[in-house]
Amino acid sequence: MSKTTDQIDRILKKYEAAGSFSGGASREAIRDAQKRLGIRFPEDYRHFLATCGAGNFGECEIYGILSQDIPSIPNGIWATQYLRQRYSMPMAYIAVAFDGAGGYFCIDTEGSGSGGLCPVVLWVMEQDEGQGPERAAESFESFFLLRLKEQIDKML
């Protein structure tokens, strides 16, 4: 496990009452989700899915895998399929959160960096021609840690 993952785990334990997660997804459910989307998830996102599943921490909602395949948020598999079909979201993206202003934070599986981690980008449905997505974090785990810290700051 990385130092960032350890920090995330400590925050989730310390502020347990602020979070509401569906519980970890099985390896089989994660494999099925990857197959449905035609993407191999980065290791840090698979860890999140296996430990948390999907849910929220304060006002921050993180998409993932739910115990029941309900076609609504925070089901990240459904959200990704929906955004691909309705708004032509790139096939290499996995939707993991809404920005509150018409954009979605997505893991860009084509932009893999060191250690098999992939960056998180802000993808906007109505983006100007030629304008690419803005990079929000170097990896899912760094994105998740940042979002957790933002929520803690709001609580204090």
BALOBA-1460 file (C-alpha; in Angstrom, 3 decimals):
// residues 156
<rec num="1" residu="m" x="0.000" y="0.000" z="0.000"/>
<rec num="2" residu="s" x="1.115" y="3.525" z="-0.690"/>
<rec num="3" residu="k" x="1.575" y="6.334" z="1.789"/>
<rec num="4" residu="t" x="-1.458" y="8.067" z="0.255"/>
<rec num="5" residu="t" x="-3.623" y="4.964" z="0.720"/>
<rec num="6" residu="d" x="-2.522" y="4.770" z="4.355"/>
<rec num="7" residu="q" x="-3.527" y="8.432" z="4.844"/>
<rec num="8" residu="i" x="-6.930" y="7.761" z="3.284"/>
<rec num="9" residu="d" x="-7.501" y="4.737" z="5.524"/>
<rec num="10" residu="r" x="-6.600" y="6.762" z="8.644"/>
<rec num="11" residu="i" x="-8.958" y="9.601" z="7.667"/>
<rec num="12" residu="l" x="-11.837" y="7.227" z="6.977"/>
<rec num="13" residu="k" x="-11.343" y="5.566" z="10.370"/>
<rec num="14" residu="k" x="-10.945" y="8.840" z="12.288"/>
<rec num="15" residu="y" x="-13.978" y="10.493" z="10.661"/>
<rec num="16" residu="e" x="-16.058" y="7.347" z="10.263"/>
<rec num="17" residu="a" x="-19.311" y="9.172" z="11.088"/>
<rec num="18" residu="a" x="-18.799" y="11.559" z="8.137"/>
<rec num="19" residu="g" x="-18.704" y="8.741" z="5.599"/>
<rec num="20" residu="s" x="-21.348" y="6.473" z="4.198"/>
<rec num="21" residu="f" x="-19.998" y="3.811" z="1.864"/>
<rec num="22" residu="s" x="-21.709" y="0.768" z="0.393"/>
<rec num="23" residu="g" x="-18.978" y="-1.621" z="1.504"/>
<rec num="24" residu="g" x="-16.322" y="-3.345" z="-0.508"/>
<rec num="25" residu="a" x="-17.040" y="-4.985" z="-3.824"/>
<rec num="26" residu="s" x="-15.924" y="-8.547" z="-4.471"/>
<rec num="27" residu="r" x="-13.139" y="-9.370" z="-6.921"/>
<rec num="28" residu="e" x="-15.788" y="-10.915" z="-9.139"/>
<rec num="29" residu="a" x="-17.886" y="-7.717" z="-9.116"/>
<rec num="30" residu="i" x="-14.795" y="-5.646" z="-9.956"/>
<rec num="31" residu="r" x="-13.842" y="-7.992" z="-12.810"/>
<rec num="32" residu="d" x="-17.431" y="-7.845" z="-14.118"/>
<rec num="33" residu="a" x="-17.423" y="-4.028" z="-13.986"/>
<rec num="34" residu="q" x="-14.129" y="-3.881" z="-15.893"/>
<rec num="35" residu="k" x="-15.554" y="-6.236" z="-18.508"/>
<rec num="36" residu="r" x="-18.764" y="-4.197" z="-18.835"/>
<rec num="37" residu="l" x="-16.777" y="-1.005" z="-19.414"/>
<rec num="38" residu="g" x="-14.028" y="-2.613" z="-21.487"/>
<rec num="39" residu="i" x="-11.372" y="-1.059" z="-19.244"/>
<rec num="40" residu="r" x="-8.855" y="-2.353" z="-16.739"/>
<rec num="41" residu="f" x="-9.174" y="-0.222" z="-13.621"/>
<rec num="42" residu="p" x="-5.998" y="1.210" z="-12.105"/>
<rec num="43" residu="e" x="-4.801" y="-0.468" z="-8.913"/>
<rec num="44" residu="d" x="-5.727" y="2.433" z="-6.603"/>
<rec num="45" residu="y" x="-9.313" y="2.506" z="-7.900"/>
<rec num="46" residu="r" x="-9.612" y="-1.286" z="-7.538"/>
<rec num="47" residu="h" x="-8.467" y="-0.860" z="-3.920"/>
<rec num="48" residu="f" x="-11.173" y="1.781" z="-3.342"/>
<rec num="49" residu="l" x="-13.810" y="-0.486" z="-4.887"/>
<rec num="50" residu="a" x="-12.674" y="-3.463" z="-2.778"/>
<rec num="51" residu="t" x="-12.638" y="-1.491" z="0.491"/>
<rec num="52" residu="c" x="-15.341" y="1.179" z="0.099"/>
<rec num="53" residu="g" x="-17.432" y="0.245" z="-2.946"/>
<rec num="54" residu="a" x="-19.035" y="3.669" z="-3.487"/>
<rec num="55" residu="g" x="-20.557" y="6.381" z="-1.354"/>
<rec num="56" residu="n" x="-19.923" y="9.718" z="0.217"/>
<rec num="57" residu="f" x="-17.774" y="11.500" z="2.769"/>
<rec num="58" residu="g" x="-19.482" y="14.675" z="3.879"/>
<rec num="59" residu="e" x="-20.734" y="16.346" z="0.704"/>
<rec num="60" residu="c" x="-18.210" y="14.506" z="-1.470"/>
<rec num="61" residu="e" x="-19.741" y="11.628" z="-3.410"/>
<rec num="62" residu="i" x="-17.422" y="9.073" z="-5.018"/>
<rec num="63" residu="y" x="-18.793" y="6.700" z="-7.653"/>
<rec num="64" residu="g" x="-17.997" y="3.028" z="-7.645"/>
<rec num="65" residu="i" x="-19.680" y="-0.342" z="-7.381"/>
<rec num="66" residu="l" x="-22.869" y="-0.858" z="-5.367"/>
<rec num="67" residu="s" x="-24.028" y="-4.151" z="-3.882"/>
<rec num="68" residu="q" x="-27.103" y="-3.920" z="-6.125"/>
<rec num="69" residu="d" x="-26.828" y="-2.794" z="-9.738"/>
<rec num="70" residu="i" x="-29.069" y="0.265" z="-9.375"/>
<rec num="71" residu="p" x="-29.101" y="2.627" z="-12.389"/>
<rec num="72" residu="s" x="-28.327" y="5.804" z="-10.470"/>
<rec num="73" residu="i" x="-25.542" y="7.687" z="-8.732"/>
<rec num="74" residu="p" x="-23.206" y="6.648" z="-7.034"/>
<rec num="75" residu="n" x="-23.120" y="3.596" z="-9.334"/>
<rec num="76" residu="g" x="-20.000" y="4.522" z="-11.296"/>
<rec num="77" residu="i" x="-20.431" y="1.728" z="-13.810"/>
<rec num="78" residu="w" x="-23.922" y="2.923" z="-14.717"/>
<rec num="79" residu="a" x="-22.794" y="6.600" z="-14.714"/>
<rec num="80" residu="t" x="-19.883" y="5.821" z="-17.043"/>
<rec num="81" residu="q" x="-22.098" y="3.887" z="-19.461"/>
<rec num="82" residu="y" x="-24.737" y="6.636" z="-19.365"/>
<rec num="83" residu="l" x="-22.221" y="9.436" z="-20.023"/>
<rec num="84" residu="r" x="-20.674" y="7.456" z="-22.885"/>
<rec num="85" residu="q" x="-24.036" y="6.890" z="-24.554"/>
<rec num="86" residu="r" x="-25.704" y="10.255" z="-23.879"/>
<rec num="87" residu="y" x="-22.754" y="12.664" z="-24.056"/>
<rec num="88" residu="s" x="-20.027" y="10.751" z="-25.935"/>
<rec num="89" residu="m" x="-17.668" y="10.663" z="-22.991"/>
<rec num="90" residu="p" x="-14.360" y="9.092" z="-24.093"/>
<rec num="91" residu="m" x="-14.271" y="5.310" z="-23.781"/>
<rec num="92" residu="a" x="-11.025" y="5.470" z="-21.768"/>
<rec num="93" residu="y" x="-12.715" y="7.425" z="-18.948"/>
<rec num="94" residu="i" x="-14.301" y="6.100" z="-15.749"/>
<rec num="95" residu="a" x="-16.654" y="8.599" z="-14.077"/>
<rec num="96" residu="v" x="-15.860" y="8.867" z="-10.346"/>
<rec num="97" residu="a" x="-17.491" y="12.136" z="-9.174"/>
<rec num="98" residu="f" x="-19.574" y="15.150" z="-10.254"/>
<rec num="99" residu="d" x="-18.047" y="18.604" z="-9.923"/>
<rec num="100" residu="g" x="-21.371" y="20.345" z="-9.212"/>
<rec num="101" residu="a" x="-21.125" y="22.578" z="-12.296"/>
<rec num="102" residu="g" x="-21.724" y="20.295" z="-15.283"/>
<rec num="103" residu="g" x="-18.470" y="18.369" z="-15.288"/>
<rec num="104" residu="y" x="-17.379" y="14.952" z="-14.115"/>
<rec num="105" residu="f" x="-14.127" y="13.871" z="-12.556"/>
<rec num="106" residu="c" x="-12.966" y="10.837" z="-14.512"/>
<rec num="107" residu="i" x="-10.058" y="8.441" z="-14.359"/>
<rec num="108" residu="d" x="-8.259" y="8.639" z="-17.710"/>
<rec num="109" residu="t" x="-7.088" y="5.077" z="-18.296"/>
<rec num="110" residu="e" x="-5.115" y="6.085" z="-21.393"/>
<rec num="111" residu="g" x="-2.974" y="8.488" z="-19.381"/>
<rec num="112" residu="s" x="-1.305" y="5.931" z="-17.139"/>
<rec num="113" residu="g" x="1.712" y="7.115" z="-15.250"/>
<rec num="114" residu="s" x="4.165" y="5.487" z="-12.889"/>
<rec num="115" residu="g" x="3.122" y="2.356" z="-11.049"/>
<rec num="116" residu="g" x="0.102" y="1.772" z="-13.279"/>
<rec num="117" residu="l" x="-1.780" y="4.729" z="-11.793"/>
<rec num="118" residu="c" x="-3.927" y="6.903" z="-14.039"/>
<rec num="119" residu="p" x="-4.688" y="10.623" z="-13.745"/>
<rec num="120" residu="v" x="-8.078" y="12.038" z="-12.837"/>
<rec num="121" residu="v" x="-9.346" y="14.680" z="-15.252"/>
<rec num="122" residu="l" x="-12.282" y="17.056" z="-15.203"/>
<rec num="123" residu="w" x="-14.381" y="16.208" z="-18.241"/>
<rec num="124" residu="v" x="-17.039" y="18.763" z="-19.177"/>
<rec num="125" residu="m" x="-19.994" y="17.606" z="-21.285"/>
<rec num="126" residu="e" x="-20.257" y="20.869" z="-23.236"/>
<rec num="127" residu="q" x="-16.537" y="21.464" z="-23.763"/>
<rec num="128" residu="d" x="-15.289" y="23.983" z="-26.347"/>
<rec num="129" residu="e" x="-13.819" y="22.558" z="-29.551"/>
<rec num="130" residu="g" x="-10.141" y="21.763" z="-29.206"/>
<rec num="131" residu="q" x="-10.162" y="22.231" z="-25.434"/>
<rec num="132" residu="g" x="-8.950" y="19.153" z="-23.606"/>
<rec num="133" residu="p" x="-9.931" y="18.042" z="-20.135"/>
<rec num="134" residu="e" x="-8.241" y="19.661" z="-17.146"/>
<rec num="135" residu="r" x="-6.047" y="17.394" z="-15.016"/>
<rec num="136" residu="a" x="-7.424" y="17.315" z="-11.457"/>
<rec num="137" residu="a" x="-4.988" y="14.846" z="-9.856"/>
<rec num="138" residu="e" x="-2.120" y="12.525" z="-10.714"/>
<rec num="139" residu="s" x="-4.052" y="9.445" z="-9.582"/>
<rec num="140" residu="f" x="-7.382" y="8.341" z="-8.143"/>
<rec num="141" residu="e" x="-5.890" y="7.961" z="-4.658"/>
<rec num="142" residu="s" x="-4.472" y="11.510" z="-4.702"/>
<rec num="143" residu="f" x="-7.865" y="12.794" z="-5.970"/>
<rec num="144" residu="f" x="-9.723" y="10.920" z="-3.216"/>
<rec num="145" residu="l" x="-7.331" y="12.180" z="-0.524"/>
<rec num="146" residu="l" x="-7.741" y="15.765" z="-1.741"/>
<rec num="147" residu="r" x="-11.540" y="15.462" z="-1.672"/>
<rec num="148" residu="l" x="-11.454" y="13.970" z="1.847"/>
<rec num="149" residu="k" x="-9.251" y="16.820" z="3.100"/>
<rec num="150" residu="e" x="-11.595" y="19.402" z="1.521"/>
<rec num="151" residu="q" x="-14.517" y="17.885" z="3.420"/>
<rec num="152" residu="i" x="-12.591" y="17.810" z="6.705"/>
<rec num="153" residu="d" x="-11.783" y="21.513" z="6.268"/>
<rec num="154" residu="k" x="-15.519" y="22.200" z="5.840"/>
<rec num="155" residu="m" x="-16.297" y="20.242" z="9.029"/>
<rec num="156" residu="l" x="-13.777" y="22.075" z="11.203"/>
